[in-house]
């Protein structure tokens, strides 16, 4: 379980109950004839004296979910992997150094139909690592326990649907309109924090369409200050009409406990997916085949474009929708099918929610010029297929260049070092071979990086190859210096470098000028 100041996607929700009161403060300062004026700003639902009546109606449909799992753990048997491993009760009998242990997970869910369909988070019913879920149980508020069958799950949206057979109609709740939620609206959450059973917490909507920066197609949450803790993943967030407007999924916390920043999947996103899972339909999403980077301040400055508008394309997968539609690495996507790309509405979200096969206009900025491309959206591969495509940005392959003497004396020590904190030299075929790249690669190779420079902070290192600067090819030290002068003349505080590293695709790195 990972916390720190990051998104916690473990089992969640719960905490202390809030004491709420209604009405305005009375005092000599408030004139009698102002009372009607003040009442006009009271929210329509008001601040209830108690949530008890609403809770009594909703709590019977909120359930606890538990799983039993077989999890492989590393064996402490010193004879693991030898013919003697099973003589001492260790090992798995297959020559490996692992053992199987029983494990259990706890979470929350809610019933959405009288015949027993239950909604929860995918991670509640999915084993970690090499684990395998053996059984799933749903426990009602009265303690009745039912075995549950997994009807369908969707890893990307983190949703799952279970089915229980109670032999009688069950209490259920309905999805509401999360799009109507406003900051400041009251909400209550019911769930299973720390396995305690039905627990109710209350708070307000702190933000709508909260983006955490994860880059996921579903990185759009309702944020609440209702207490969220481990064990309530998959539990419902209700509005004052008693409708589910969110599914509690995660928290932002430095400690793992609730600090008042809880995140719920909006019902407008969840409801259509749940409906398809119940019907056994495949969740088909749009896909471009690009590697995306948020348009941070340094990147925007290096391009001379406004901040927080658009997303940067680091790479384009050959043969996929983006490549076939003419998109290139280095493009900045500013609109998709007429909708602006920004931190609240990411490229991933817009494309994922476009039906595969749809031809749409995508507006990009390329080398300072705006253009519109017509792209036919592809179908997103499975999570397993995507995992196989992902390259390792922390590749630990040895860099042969690091084993050579520091070439700083033979490299540029002029403008490049003064402005970027880099000394560079022309990439010869011999150096290219030593760096594990093709002899035909053109560029300049970094021989020294000032650790105090922005280049050093961005992770550039000796042996990295700069192939372009400011979108202009770089084959000599003079061309790099010309790009630096051009950026300075345009009053740009950063320069965009394209960098190639052994065993990895080229990436764009904005480096601030000194």
TORTORSE-906082 format. One line per 4 residues: number of its first residue (from 1); for each residue z, y, x of N, C-alpha, C. Coordinates in steps of 0.05 Angstrom, whole numbers. Atoms other than C-alpha are relative to their C-alpha. Layout:
// residues N
NUM) Z:Y:X:Z:Y:X:Z:Y:X  ...
END
This chain:
// residues 514
1) 0:-24:17:0:0:0:0:25:18  2:-23:-18:-21:66:32:6:25:-17  -6:-24:14:9:132:12:-7:24:17  4:-25:-14:18:193:57:-11:20:-20
5) 12:-20:19:-17:255:29:-27:-9:-7  26:11:7:-72:213:1:0:-12:-27  3:13:26:-97:178:-61:12:-27:1  -12:26:2:-53:119:-79:-12:-15:-23
9) 13:16:22:-92:67:-118:15:-25:-4  -17:23:5:-34:19:-123:11:1:-28  -11:0:27:7:2:-185:18:24:-4  -10:-27:4:33:66:-216:16:4:-25
13) -12:-15:23:71:110:-265:29:-7:-6  -28:3:9:140:119:-295:17:23:10  -17:-21:-11:200:161:-277:19:11:-20  -21:-12:16:251:207:-306:-11:12:-26
17) 8:-12:25:248:230:-378:7:30:0  -4:-28:0:241:304:-390:14:8:-26  -13:-11:24:286:343:-438:-16:24:-9  17:-21:10:243:387:-482:12:14:-23
21) -10:-15:22:260:442:-530:-23:17:-11  20:-16:13:221:486:-578:10:28:-5  -8:-27:8:220:559:-596:-1:19:23  1:-21:-20:222:625:-559:29:9:6
25) -27:-10:-6:282:656:-524:7:23:-19  -9:-22:17:321:700:-572:15:20:16  -15:-20:-14:349:765:-548:-3:28:-12  1:-27:12:362:838:-564:-26:14:7
29) 25:-13:-9:298:856:-526:-23:-6:-19  22:9:17:254:819:-577:4:11:-28  -2:-12:27:243:860:-639:-9:-20:-21  6:18:22:240:825:-705:-30:-1:-7
33) 28:-1:8:170:849:-719:-19:-10:21  16:12:-21:145:818:-654:-1:-30:-2  -2:29:1:163:748:-675:-26:-13:-8  25:11:9:98:735:-712:-21:2:21
37) 19:-3:-22:58:762:-653:4:-23:20  -6:20:-21:92:714:-605:-7:-28:-10  6:27:10:83:654:-651:-30:-6:1  29:5:-1:8:664:-647:-9:-13:25
41) 9:12:-25:6:640:-575:12:-27:4  -11:27:-2:45:576:-588:-22:-20:-3  20:20:3:0:516:-576:1:-13:-28  1:11:27:-23:484:-641:19:-24:-3
45) -18:22:2:16:420:-626:29:8:4  -27:-9:-5:75:460:-604:14:-17:21  -17:16:-18:131:434:-560:20:-15:-17  -16:15:19:162:378:-601:30:-1:8
49) -28:4:-5:237:372:-608:4:-28:13  -2:27:-10:227:298:-593:-27:-14:-1  24:17:0:172:249:-575:5:-27:-14  -9:26:10:210:193:-610:-18:-11:-21
53) 17:11:22:167:187:-673:-27:-9:10  26:7:-11:102:188:-634:2:-25:17  -4:23:-17:129:138:-584:3:-26:-16  -5:23:17:152:91:-639:-26:-11:-11
57) 26:9:10:81:89:-666:-18:-13:21  19:8:-21:47:78:-599:10:-23:18  -11:19:-20:94:35:-557:-6:-29:-6  6:29:5:80:-31:-594:-27:-9:11
61) 26:8:-10:8:-29:-568:-2:1:30  0:-2:-29:27:-18:-495:13:-25:12  -10:26:-9:37:-82:-455:4:0:30  -4:5:-28:60:-106:-388:-19:-23:9
65) 20:19:-10:10:-145:-345:10:-11:26  -8:12:-26:28:-194:-290:-20:-21:8  18:20:-11:-13:-239:-246:14:-18:19  -10:18:-21:2:-300:-204:-24:-5:18
69) 22:1:-20:-38:-303:-140:7:-19:22  -3:15:-25:-49:-348:-81:-11:19:22  7:-19:-21:-50:-304:-19:2:-14:27  0:11:-27:-68:-327:51:15:19:19
73) -15:-16:-19:-19:-303:104:-1:-13:27  2:11:-27:-19:-312:179:23:-19:6  -20:20:-5:18:-374:201:15:7:26  -16:-3:-24:75:-370:252:1:-26:16
77) 0:26:-12:62:-442:271:-12:1:28  11:-2:-26:53:-443:347:-22:-21:5  21:21:-4:9:-506:339:-23:4:-19  23:-5:18:-38:-473:288:-26:-1:15
81) 26:3:-13:-109:-491:304:-3:-23:18  0:24:-18:-90:-554:342:3:-25:-18  -4:24:15:-87:-627:320:29:-4:-10  -28:5:7:-11:-620:315:10:20:-21
85) -10:-21:17:-8:-562:266:14:-10:-25  -12:10:25:9:-604:204:25:-17:5  -23:16:-6:63:-644:240:26:15:-6  -24:-17:3:111:-586:231:-1:16:-27
89) 1:-13:26:92:-566:160:-14:26:-1  15:-26:0:47:-508:178:-29:-4:-1  29:0:0:-26:-491:174:-10:-8:-28  12:6:26:-75:-502:118:-17:-25:1
93) 14:26:-2:-103:-568:143:-29:3:8  28:-5:-7:-169:-536:161:-3:10:28  2:-9:-27:-154:-520:232:5:30:3  -4:-29:-1:-138:-447:215:29:6:5
97) -27:-9:-5:-76:-406:230:11:15:-24  -10:-14:24:-62:-385:158:14:-20:-19  -14:15:20:-17:-409:102:-4:14:-27  3:-12:27:-21:-399:27:28:4:-12
101) -25:-7:13:36:-364:-9:-5:9:-28  1:-9:28:50:-350:-82:7:30:0  -6:-29:3:49:-275:-100:-3:8:-29  2:-10:28:56:-234:-163:-5:29:1
105) 5:-29:3:31:-166:-185:7:8:-28  -8:-11:26:54:-122:-242:-15:25:-6  13:-24:8:19:-69:-280:3:5:-30  -2:-7:28:7:-40:-349:-27:-1:-13
109) 25:1:15:-46:-41:-403:6:8:-29  -4:-7:28:-58:-25:-476:-21:-15:-17  17:15:19:-88:-62:-536:-18:19:-15  19:-18:13:-151:-31:-565:-13:-12:-25
113) 11:12:24:-166:-79:-622:21:-20:-12  -19:18:14:-127:-121:-673:-3:-28:10  4:27:-9:-158:-184:-645:7:-5:30  -12:5:-26:-127:-174:-576:-15:7:25
117) 12:-9:-25:-172:-138:-527:18:20:13  -20:-16:-15:-130:-105:-473:-15:14:23  12:-16:-21:-152:-50:-425:21:5:22  -17:-6:-23:-123:-41:-355:-17:9:23
121) 15:-6:-25:-143:-23:-284:-10:-25:13  10:23:-15:-186:-70:-244:19:-9:22  -17:8:-23:-138:-67:-185:26:-14:-9  -24:14:10:-81:-93:-230:-5:-30:-1
125) 6:28:3:-116:-159:-240:-17:-12:22  16:9:-23:-151:-165:-173:18:-5:24  -17:6:-23:-119:-199:-113:-9:16:24  6:-14:-25:-115:-163:-46:-11:-19:21
129) 9:16:-23:-152:-187:15:-12:-27:-8  11:27:5:-164:-262:14:15:-14:-22  -14:12:22:-120:-273:-46:-18:-9:-23  14:10:23:-141:-309:-109:18:1:-24
133) -16:-2:24:-115:-294:-179:-2:-27:-15  -1:26:14:-93:-359:-213:4:3:-29  -5:-3:29:-67:-333:-279:8:29:-5  -7:-27:9:-58:-268:-318:16:-3:-26
137) -16:0:24:-3:-257:-370:4:27:-11  -5:-26:14:7:-202:-421:26:-3:-16  -25:1:14:77:-188:-446:3:24:-19  -3:-20:21:88:-150:-511:27:14:3
141) -26:-14:-1:144:-99:-520:23:-16:-11  -22:17:10:184:-151:-559:6:-24:17  -6:22:-19:182:-199:-500:-19:-24:-3  19:22:4:128:-245:-528:-21:0:22
145) 19:1:-22:83:-269:-472:-24:-17:-8  25:14:5:10:-290:-478:-16:-4:25  19:2:-23:-38:-319:-427:-24:17:-7  23:-18:5:-97:-272:-418:-24:-11:15
149) 26:7:-12:-170:-285:-403:-13:25:8  15:-23:-10:-210:-237:-361:-27:0:-13  26:-3:14:-268:-213:-404:-21:13:18  19:-14:-17:-299:-165:-354:15:20:17
153) -13:-20:-17:-283:-118:-297:-22:15:15  18:-17:-13:-316:-61:-261:14:14:23  -15:-10:-23:-292:-45:-190:-5:30:4  5:-27:-6:-326:22:-184:16:20:-17
157) -15:-18:17:-293:54:-244:29:-9:-2  -27:11:0:-230:11:-233:10:-6:-28  -7:7:27:-230:-15:-304:-3:-30:-4  2:29:7:-219:-85:-333:8:-4:-29
161) -7:7:28:-215:-117:-402:10:-29:0  -11:27:4:-171:-177:-419:-1:-7:-30  -1:9:28:-167:-219:-483:24:-18:-3  -22:18:6:-105:-250:-513:-4:-9:-29
165) 1:12:27:-101:-295:-575:28:-3:-11  -27:1:10:-38:-281:-614:2:-15:-27  0:14:26:-59:-316:-679:7:18:-23  -7:-19:21:-44:-253:-718:-11:28:8
169) 9:-27:-8:-68:-180:-720:21:14:17  -18:-14:-19:-39:-139:-664:-2:30:-4  1:-29:0:-20:-65:-661:-19:9:22  19:-9:-21:-73:-25:-624:-2:31:-2
173) 4:-29:-2:-90:46:-603:-30:5:4  28:-7:-3:-156:84:-600:-3:21:22  7:-21:-19:-191:126:-548:-4:26:-15  5:-27:10:-192:201:-560:-20:14:16
177) 19:-17:-13:-233:258:-534:12:14:24  -12:-12:-23:-212:274:-463:-14:27:6  14:-26:-5:-265:330:-461:13:23:-15  -14:-21:14:-222:368:-510:27:8:12
181) -26:-6:-13:-160:366:-465:-2:26:15  -1:-25:-14:-139:433:-438:25:0:18  -23:-3:-18:-93:451:-380:23:12:-16  -23:-9:15:-24:459:-410:6:-17:-24
185) -5:17:23:-32:408:-466:22:-21:7  -20:21:-3:27:360:-476:-14:-28:1  8:28:0:16:287:-458:24:-18:4  -20:19:-7:59:225:-456:-13:-25:11
189) 10:25:-13:50:162:-414:20:-22:-5  -18:23:5:78:93:-430:-9:-22:18  8:21:-18:80:37:-380:23:-16:11  -18:21:-11:116:-12:-335:8:7:29
193) -6:-7:-27:144:25:-274:19:-19:13  -17:17:-16:173:-21:-221:9:-25:-16  -6:24:16:171:-78:-272:23:3:-19  -23:-4:17:225:-46:-315:-7:-5:-29
197) 8:3:28:186:-55:-380:-7:27:-11  9:-24:13:166:-3:-431:16:25:7  -12:-25:-9:181:66:-403:-18:23:-8  15:-23:10:159:133:-432:6:24:18
201) -3:-25:-15:147:196:-391:-17:21:-14  14:-22:13:123:264:-414:-6:22:20  8:-23:-17:88:324:-382:-23:14:-13  23:-15:10:28:368:-389:-25:-7:16
205) 25:2:-15:-45:366:-368:1:22:21  -1:-19:-21:-43:399:-300:-28:10:9  27:-7:-6:-118:399:-288:-19:-20:-13  20:18:11:-181:370:-318:-23:-3:20
209) 21:6:-18:-238:338:-280:8:5:29  -10:-3:-28:-196:337:-216:-16:-17:19  15:14:-21:-237:317:-155:17:-2:24  -18:4:-23:-199:286:-97:-15:-1:26
213) 15:0:-25:-256:287:-47:-7:-28:11  5:27:-9:-264:211:-43:-30:-6:1  29:5:1:-339:215:-57:-8:-21:-20  7:21:20:-335:162:-111:-15:12:-23
217) 14:-9:24:-380:166:-171:18:7:-23  -19:-5:21:-318:168:-214:24:16:10  -21:-17:-11:-277:218:-174:4:24:-18  -5:-21:20:-261:258:-237:23:-9:-17
221) -24:9:13:-191:253:-264:13:22:-16  -19:-19:13:-142:285:-312:25:-1:17  -25:-2:-16:-83:309:-270:23:7:-18  -23:-5:16:-14:308:-300:25:1:17
225) -26:0:-13:58:323:-280:19:-20:-13  -17:22:10:84:266:-323:5:-20:23  -8:17:-23:122:220:-276:-17:-25:2  17:23:-5:76:167:-246:12:-15:23
229) -11:17:-21:103:109:-205:-13:-27:0  11:27:-4:86:39:-181:6:-17:-25  -4:19:23:76:-11:-238:-13:10:-25  13:-9:25:41:33:-289:-30:5:3
233) 29:0:-1:-30:27:-265:-11:-13:-25  12:11:24:-73:15:-326:14:8:-26  -14:-9:24:-23:47:-374:-14:24:-13  13:-21:14:-46:97:-426:13:27:2
237) -9:-28:3:-40:173:-427:-8:9:-27  6:-7:27:-34:197:-498:1:31:-4  -3:-27:9:-47:265:-529:19:1:-24  -19:-3:22:-4:292:-586:-10:-11:-26
241) 10:13:24:-50:259:-637:4:-30:2  -4:29:-3:-31:191:-609:-24:-15:9  24:13:-9:-99:178:-579:0:-1:31  1:4:-29:-113:152:-509:-21:19:12
245) 19:-18:-13:-145:208:-468:-2:-6:30  2:6:-28:-133:177:-400:13:-27:6  -11:25:-10:-117:112:-362:12:6:27  -14:-7:-24:-64:123:-309:-8:-18:23
249) 11:16:-22:-92:101:-242:13:5:27  -7:-6:-28:-65:137:-181:18:24:1  -17:-23:-5:-18:188:-151:-8:12:27  0:-12:-26:-20:237:-94:29:5:8
253) -29:0:-7:46:230:-57:3:-3:30  -6:4:-29:75:237:14:18:-24:4  -20:21:-3:125:181:-1:-6:-25:-15  6:23:17:95:134:-52:13:3:-27
257) -13:-5:26:140:160:-108:-12:25:-13  11:-22:15:123:210:-161:10:27:10  -6:-28:-7:120:283:-139:-14:19:-20  12:-16:21:86:307:-202:-30:4:1
261) 29:-1:-1:13:295:-185:-11:-28:-6  10:25:9:-12:237:-226:-29:3:-9  28:-1:7:-85:220:-239:-8:-22:-19  8:19:21:-116:187:-300:-30:1:-4
265) 28:1:6:-186:163:-314:-5:11:-28  4:-11:26:-212:206:-371:-12:-20:-20  10:19:20:-226:169:-436:-30:3:-4  29:-3:4:-296:199:-440:-16:-16:21
269) 12:17:-20:-312:160:-376:6:-29:-6  -9:28:3:-272:97:-393:-11:-13:-25  7:13:26:-290:85:-466:-27:-13:0  26:14:1:-365:71:-457:-1:-24:18
273) 0:23:-18:-351:25:-398:16:-23:-13  -16:21:13:-296:-13:-436:-17:-13:-23  17:11:21:-344:-21:-495:-21:-20:11  20:18:-12:-397:-53:-450:14:-25:11
277) -14:23:-10:-346:-98:-417:8:-19:-22  -7:16:23:-322:-123:-485:-24:-16:-10  25:13:10:-394:-139:-504:-13:-18:21  11:16:-21:-406:-174:-438:-25:11:13
281) 24:-13:-12:-459:-124:-416:4:8:29  -1:-8:-28:-475:-107:-344:2:30:1  -3:-29:-5:-454:-38:-320:-22:8:20  22:-8:-18:-520:-11:-292:3:30:6
285) -3:-28:-8:-514:54:-252:-24:9:17  21:-11:-17:-563:100:-219:7:0:29  -4:3:-29:-572:97:-144:-23:13:15  21:-12:-16:-610:138:-92:-3:-13:27
289) 2:12:-26:-594:103:-27:2:21:22  -4:-21:-20:-566:161:13:29:-1:10  -27:-5:-9:-505:175:56:6:30:-3  -6:-27:8:-471:238:31:23:11:15
293) -23:-14:-12:-426:289:64:5:25:-16  -6:-25:14:-389:344:27:-9:24:16  9:-24:-13:-415:413:43:24:18:7  -23:-15:-9:-354:439:81:-8:27:11
297) 5:-28:-9:-347:510:107:-17:0:26  15:0:-26:-372:493:178:-29:-8:-5  27:9:5:-432:456:151:-16:22:-15  14:-22:14:-450:512:102:-6:23:19
301) 5:-22:-19:-442:564:157:-22:-6:19  21:7:-19:-487:526:204:-28:1:-13  25:-1:15:-541:525:149:-6:28:-11  4:-27:11:-530:597:127:-2:0:-30
305) 2:2:29:-520:577:54:29:3:-12  -26:-4:12:-463:590:4:18:-25:1  -19:22:0:-400:548:6:2:-13:-27  -7:15:25:-382:495:-46:-23:-2:-20
309) 23:5:18:-452:489:-75:-19:-19:13  18:21:-11:-489:425:-60:14:-20:17  -10:21:-18:-479:363:-18:-22:-7:20  18:4:-23:-509:345:49:-8:-29:3
313) 10:27:-4:-552:283:61:0:-7:29  -2:8:-28:-532:250:126:-21:-21:7  19:21:-6:-579:191:120:-13:-9:-26  15:10:23:-632:161:74:-8:-29:6
317) 6:28:-4:-640:86:65:-29:-5:-4  29:5:3:-712:64:77:-6:-18:-24  9:16:22:-748:37:16:15:4:-26  -15:-4:25:-697:61:-35:-9:26:-14
321) 9:-21:18:-703:114:-89:-3:27:14  1:-26:-13:-687:175:-46:-24:1:19  22:1:-19:-736:155:9:-27:1:-14  25:1:15:-791:139:-41:-6:26:-14
325) 4:-26:13:-780:206:-74:-3:23:19  4:-21:-19:-787:245:-9:24:13:11  -25:-12:-11:-714:260:7:2:-7:29  -3:4:-28:-696:267:80:28:5:9
329) -26:-7:-11:-633:267:122:-1:30:8  -1:-28:-5:-612:339:131:-4:17:-25  3:-15:25:-629:359:59:27:7:-11  -23:-8:16:-578:396:18:-8:-2:-30
333) 6:3:28:-579:373:-55:16:21:-16  -14:-21:15:-562:432:-101:-1:-4:-30  1:6:29:-584:407:-170:-12:-27:-4  11:25:8:-597:341:-203:-7:1:-30
337) 9:-1:28:-638:341:-267:10:26:-14  -8:-25:11:-620:414:-277:30:6:1  -29:-4:-1:-545:404:-267:9:6:29  -8:-9:-26:-512:440:-209:19:-21:14
341) -18:17:-16:-479:398:-154:21:17:12  -23:-15:-11:-410:424:-137:24:-18:2  -23:18:-3:-340:398:-122:10:-13:-26  -9:11:26:-326:387:-197:-21:-20:-11
345) 22:16:10:-393:352:-208:-17:-10:23  12:9:-25:-413:311:-148:-27:-13:-4  26:14:0:-481:282:-131:3:-29:-9  -5:28:7:-452:212:-137:4:-3:-30
349) -6:2:28:-426:225:-207:-26:4:-17  25:-6:15:-492:256:-232:-20:-23:1  20:21:-3:-535:200:-204:10:-26:-13  -11:24:11:-489:143:-224:-2:-1:-30
353) 1:-2:29:-490:167:-296:-28:6:-10  28:-1:8:-566:170:-297:-11:-28:-2  10:28:4:-601:108:-325:-20:-7:21  20:9:-19:-638:68:-272:-28:1:-12
357) 27:-2:9:-713:79:-277:-8:27:-11  6:-27:10:-707:151:-301:-11:17:23  12:-18:-20:-751:201:-264:12:28:-5  -14:-25:4:-713:265:-252:-7:19:23
361) 4:-19:-22:-722:330:-212:26:3:16  -23:-5:-17:-676:339:-153:-7:24:18  5:-24:-15:-672:408:-122:15:-1:27  -12:1:-26:-659:410:-47:-6:25:16
365) 6:-20:-21:-654:460:10:-7:-15:25  8:14:-24:-693:436:70:-8:21:21  6:-19:-21:-692:477:134:-2:29:-11  -1:-27:11:-675:539:94:-18:6:-23
369) 19:-5:22:-728:530:41:8:-19:-24  -6:16:24:-716:507:-31:-25:-14:-10  22:15:11:-760:453:-61:11:-19:-21  -7:19:21:-760:406:-120:-15:-26:4
373) 11:27:-3:-771:331:-112:3:-15:-26  -1:18:23:-787:282:-167:8:-28:9  -11:25:-10:-745:220:-157:5:-19:-23  -6:21:20:-743:155:-197:25:-14:8
377) -27:10:-7:-670:133:-198:-1:-31:1  -2:29:-3:-657:62:-173:25:-11:-13  -23:14:11:-604:11:-193:21:-4:22  -21:3:-20:-538:12:-155:6:-29:6
381) -6:28:-7:-526:-53:-116:30:-6:-7  -27:9:4:-462:-93:-125:18:11:23  -19:-9:-20:-399:-73:-87:-3:-17:26  3:18:-23:-409:-134:-42:-25:7:17
385) 24:-7:-14:-480:-114:-25:3:27:14  -4:-26:-13:-459:-42:-10:18:-3:24  -17:4:-23:-404:-67:36:-15:-11:24  16:11:-22:-455:-105:77:-18:21:12
389) 18:-21:-11:-498:-43:84:15:21:16  -16:-21:-13:-441:1:109:3:-4:29  -3:2:-29:-443:14:183:29:8:7  -27:-6:-9:-378:20:222:0:26:16
393) 0:-25:-15:-368:93:242:19:0:24  -19:2:-23:-313:71:290:-8:-22:19  10:21:-17:-357:24:328:12:3:28  -15:-1:-26:-319:6:392:-16:-10:23
397) 17:10:-22:-379:-16:433:5:17:25  -3:-14:-25:-371:3:505:-23:20:4  20:-20:-6:-408:66:526:-4:-1:30  5:3:-28:-439:50:593:0:28:15
401) 1:-27:-12:-447:125:606:27:8:10  -27:-8:-7:-371:131:609:7:-13:27  -7:14:-24:-371:84:669:-13:13:25  13:-13:-22:-414:130:711:16:24:8
405) -14:-24:-9:-391:189:751:-6:23:-20  4:-22:18:-381:252:710:-24:16:9  25:-14:-8:-451:284:710:1:30:-4  -2:-28:7:-424:353:695:-15:17:21
409) 13:-17:-21:-449:380:762:-30:0:-2  29:1:2:-520:357:746:-9:9:-27  7:-7:27:-518:381:674:1:30:-3  -1:-29:7:-524:448:639:29:9:0
413) -26:-11:0:-463:490:653:-2:29:-9  4:-27:7:-491:554:623:7:5:-29  -5:-8:28:-499:576:550:11:-22:-17  -10:22:17:-487:507:520:30:-4:4
417) -29:3:-5:-419:502:553:15:24:-10  -14:-24:9:-401:574:538:2:1:-30  0:-3:29:-421:571:465:10:-24:-15  -7:25:14:-409:498:446:22:-16:13
421) -20:16:-15:-361:472:499:-12:-26:9  14:24:-8:-414:421:521:-16:5:25  20:0:-21:-450:407:585:-19:-23:-6  20:20:7:-515:369:575:-22:-2:21
425) 22:4:-18:-574:341:613:-22:-15:-15  23:13:13:-643:315:595:4:-30:-1  -3:29:3:-643:243:569:-24:-13:12  22:14:-13:-685:202:616:0:-29:-10
429) 1:28:9:-709:131:600:22:-17:12  -21:15:-12:-659:104:650:27:4:-13  -25:-6:14:-600:139:617:-1:-12:-28  2:11:27:-626:118:548:6:-29:0
433) -6:29:-1:-625:45:569:29:-5:5  -28:4:-5:-555:52:596:18:6:-24  -15:-7:24:-533:82:530:-7:-19:-24  7:20:21:-565:25:490:-18:11:-21
437) 19:-11:19:-618:67:456:-28:-4:11  27:5:-9:-694:61:459:-9:19:22  10:-18:-22:-729:88:521:-15:24:-11  16:-22:11:-772:131:475:17:22:-13
441) -17:-20:13:-711:169:448:-2:26:15  2:-27:-12:-718:244:461:25:16:-7  -23:-17:5:-660:292:469:14:7:25  -17:-6:-23:-605:316:514:25:-15:-3
445) -24:16:2:-545:275:531:24:16:9  -25:-14:-6:-474:302:532:13:-13:24  -14:10:-24:-441:296:600:29:8:1  -28:-9:0:-377:334:587:5:15:-26
449) -9:-14:24:-339:359:526:27:14:5  -25:-14:-2:-286:413:528:17:-8:-23  -17:10:21:-229:382:490:11:21:-19  -10:-22:17:-207:450:464:-21:12:-18
453) 22:-11:16:-275:464:433:-2:-13:-27  4:12:26:-296:451:361:-16:-26:3  15:25:-4:-345:399:388:19:-23:7  -19:21:-7:-286:362:418:17:-8:-25
457) -15:6:24:-247:368:353:-16:-16:-20  17:14:19:-307:341:314:-6:-29:10  3:27:-10:-307:278:358:-24:-5:18  22:4:-19:-368:291:402:12:-9:27
461) -11:12:-24:-360:253:467:-23:-4:20  19:5:-21:-394:240:533:-17:-24:-7  18:22:7:-456:197:523:-14:4:-27  13:-6:26:-473:225:454:-27:14:7
465) 26:-12:-5:-546:246:449:-6:20:-23  8:-21:19:-567:311:415:-30:-1:-2  29:2:4:-636:303:385:-12:24:-14  10:-24:13:-641:367:344:23:20:-2
469) -20:-21:4:-605:434:336:-12:20:-19  11:-18:20:-614:478:275:-26:-10:-11  23:14:10:-665:427:251:-24:1:19  22:0:-19:-708:440:312:4:-22:21
473) -3:21:-20:-723:382:360:10:11:26  -11:-7:-26:-686:385:426:-8:-21:20  7:19:-21:-717:352:486:8:10:28  -8:-11:-25:-694:399:541:25:17:-4
477) -23:-18:1:-633:440:558:-8:27:-10  10:-26:9:-674:503:547:-3:1:-30  3:0:29:-690:483:475:27:1:-14  -26:-2:12:-617:473:460:11:28:2
481) -9:-27:-4:-601:541:489:-15:19:-19  16:-16:19:-657:571:447:11:-2:-28  -12:4:27:-626:542:384:26:15:-2  -25:-15:0:-559:572:403:-5:29:-3
485) 6:-28:2:-590:640:413:-10:8:-28  10:-5:27:-626:635:346:23:1:-21  -23:-1:18:-560:619:310:16:25:4  -15:-25:-5:-526:677:345:-15:24:-11
489) 16:-22:11:-583:724:326:1:2:-30  -2:1:30:-576:702:253:28:4:-9  -28:-4:6:-501:714:257:12:-24:-14  -12:24:11:-487:642:239:23:-9:19
493) -23:7:-17:-418:621:263:0:-29:9  1:28:-8:-438:548:271:-29:-9:4  26:11:-6:-497:507:296:-1:-29:-9  2:27:9:-520:442:263:-14:-17:21
497) 11:19:-20:-531:386:314:-5:-27:-12  5:28:8:-563:319:301:7:-17:24  -11:15:-22:-527:268:344:-4:-30:-4  4:28:1:-544:196:360:20:-13:19
501) -19:15:-16:-492:147:386:-7:-29:-1  8:28:-3:-501:76:410:9:-17:-24  -6:19:21:-505:26:353:4:13:-27  -5:-14:26:-501:79:298:-24:17:-6
505) 22:-18:8:-551:119:258:7:29:7  -5:-28:-6:-560:192:274:15:14:-22  -15:-15:19:-513:240:240:-2:30:7  0:-29:-4:-511:316:231:29:9:3
509) -27:-10:-5:-450:351:260:-1:31:3  0:-29:-4:-437:426:250:21:7:20  -18:-8:-21:-405:456:312:2:30:0  -4:-29:0:-374:525:311:-5:11:28
513) 6:-13:-25:-398:573:364:25:15:10  -23:-14:-12:-348:603:412:-7:29:8
END
